[in-house]
Amino acid sequence: MAHQFAILGLGYFGVTVAQELRRQHNDVLGVDHSEDRVNALADLLTHAVVADITNEKALAELSLGDYDAVVIDVDDNIEASMICTLLVKEQGVQEIWVKAHSDTHYRLLKHIGADHIVYPEYDTGLRVAESLHYRAMVDFIQLGDRQFIVELQATDNLSERCPTVADLPLDETDLSLIAIKRGSEVVRDPAGDTSLRGNDHLVLIGDLDALRELGKQL
C-alpha cells in the first residue's frame, strides 16, 4: 500500500529521499521556494509546489497533517529549518524527519520535538571511524543504551579456529548471533552446529564493548 510523504526543501538530501520513496511507489509531495528546483523535479514527484516553507499560511494550505511523514531539508539555513519544524509540529504532523547541520542545530531540533533528526556528517564520520579502527565491521545500527546490531565480516582463518557457531567466543549475556549472511543467502538464528566459512558476514546484537572485542578476534 502506498504511503504519502511530504519533502519540504529540495536540496540534495531531500531529493534523494524523494527519489527513493517514489521508486517504492509512494506518493510524494515536494515543496521548495525555488521555482527552478520544483520544475526540474515535477516529473519525478507526485505533486510539486513552489512555496516558502517558513510561511505559516503557505504550510497550512498543504494540509501536512494528512501525510504519513514530513521530511525537512532546508539547505544550510538553520533559522529556516527551525521555523519550518516548529510550524509543521504545530500542524500535528504524525512524524517529522529533519536534517541537522551542526551539533547546536541537532540539540535545538530535539528540543522543539522533531521525531527523527538526521545528521549525515556525524553519522558518516562515526561509521568511517569504526570501520577504520575495527576492520571486520561492515555496518552497524545503534539501538541506544550502548546496544548495537553489527555486521562483521569473518576472516579466512575463522573456520579453522571456529568451525561452527558453537565455537564462537560469545557471551550470551552480552552478545548474540542473529544471522549469517553468505552471499545472497541469509541463515537466520543459526543453530550451534552451523558451519562457519571465510567471508561469512555475521550479524550480531549486543553490548558495544563485547561486539568490538569479538571483531578483534575475527
Secondary structure by P-SEA (a helix, b strand, c coil): cbbbbbbccccaaaaaaaaaaaaabbbbbbbcccaaaaaaaccccccccccccccaaaaaaaccccccbbbbbccccaaaaaaaaaaaaaacccbbbbbbccaaaaaaaaaacccccccaaaaaaaaaaaaaacccccccccccccccbbbbbbccccccccccccccccccccccccbbbccccccccccccccccccbbbbbbccaaaaaaaaaac
